[in-house]
Amino acid sequence: MAGWLNETGPQADIVISSRVRVARNVDGLSFPRDLGEVASNNIKQKVYDAVSNANAILREEFKLIAMGDIGEIDRLNYIERHLISPDLAENTTTGNVILNQEETISLMIHEEDHIRIQCLLPGLQLEKSWDIANKIDDLLEERINYAFDEELGYLTACPTNLGTGIRASVMLHLPALSLTGYIQGILRAAGQIGLAVRGIYGEGTEFLGNLYQISNQVTLGMMEEEIIGNLNDVTLQIIEKERIARNNLLHTKKIELEDRVFRSFGILKNARKITANEAMQLISDVKLGACLKLIHEIDLEKLNSLIAMIQQGSLQKHFNTSLDPKERDVKRAELIRGYFKLKEK
């Protein structure tokens, strides 16, 4: 599992991860969609050289992976761990990613833009994520001339990324707000103040397992620190509302809550086949129970890892074979049962 999945950070009972992504393009060249193979290879080499030649530590820390050199299951596995985007996975001609060993830093090359720098950390660590991404950005800018306009800022393939080119996001687990029905009001309020709310894998994906990805929509006309600070402040407000909702459930509907949590726990430990959607909801219930101290033998970081492990690509990677949907449901249940048996020893 990626480093951000194996650990917990600040506000870990609600915030699974913080991510900052920076979009950059090389001055004077077409965007990746219209870029030739020679120019694409040149950019890839420049980015890799900038990182690997910076110092001996970084040289050992990062590895270059070409999308065309790995199989579909591996690409899907990287998507599920939020290390690459679906668009990059589809670019098996010129798409590349540079990853550090902990898989907390990802440099996507020839996705929508020439370069996308991403830092992904556990818990609420937006400022630290930005600090790391900014250092990598400065490192690259020493060797690469970025496309930049005095009025528009950094030039990007998508106009919504003009300006700073920054997308900051947090992945939140909000089961109590979902159970009490208050989540819709939260989502509407977020949209009204310029934030986007998406599913676990970004735009167009479902809100599975009560997981919500909240990110900034505006990058033009704002400073980087302002974008990070605004999202951090809103996240803290949502955290407070989720905790209030959890306490209300615990005090007003404790029996119903315990019944839900332990039923879900029992199904996960005993099911012989289970879909990803059902497993996500059941894990969400168990995670809520663990956070409220109703269940004591489960670690939050292990449940976060389990969420990734049960997905299509990770599951097939774990069993080292291609599986059809019915086989995946059986193997998923087998993996989950084994996980909880291991935890009980």
Secondary structure, DSSP 8 states (H G I E B T S, - for coil): --HHHH---TTTTTEEEEEEEEEE-BTTS--GGG--HHHHHHHHHHHHHHHHTT-HHHHHHEEEEEGGGS-HHHHHHHHHTTSS-HHHHH-TTT-EEEEETTS-EEEEESSSSSEEEEEEEESS-HHHHHHHHHHHHHHHHTTS-B-EETTTEE--SSGGG-BS-EEEEEEEE-HHHHHHTTHHHHHHHHHHTTEEEEBTTBTT---GGGEEEEEE---TTS-HHHHHHHHHHHHHHHHHHHHHHHHHHHHHSHHHHHHHHHHHHHHHHH-S---HHHHHHHHHHHHHHHHTTS--S--HHHHHHHHHHTSHHHHHHHHTS---HHHHHHHHHHHHHHHHHHHH-
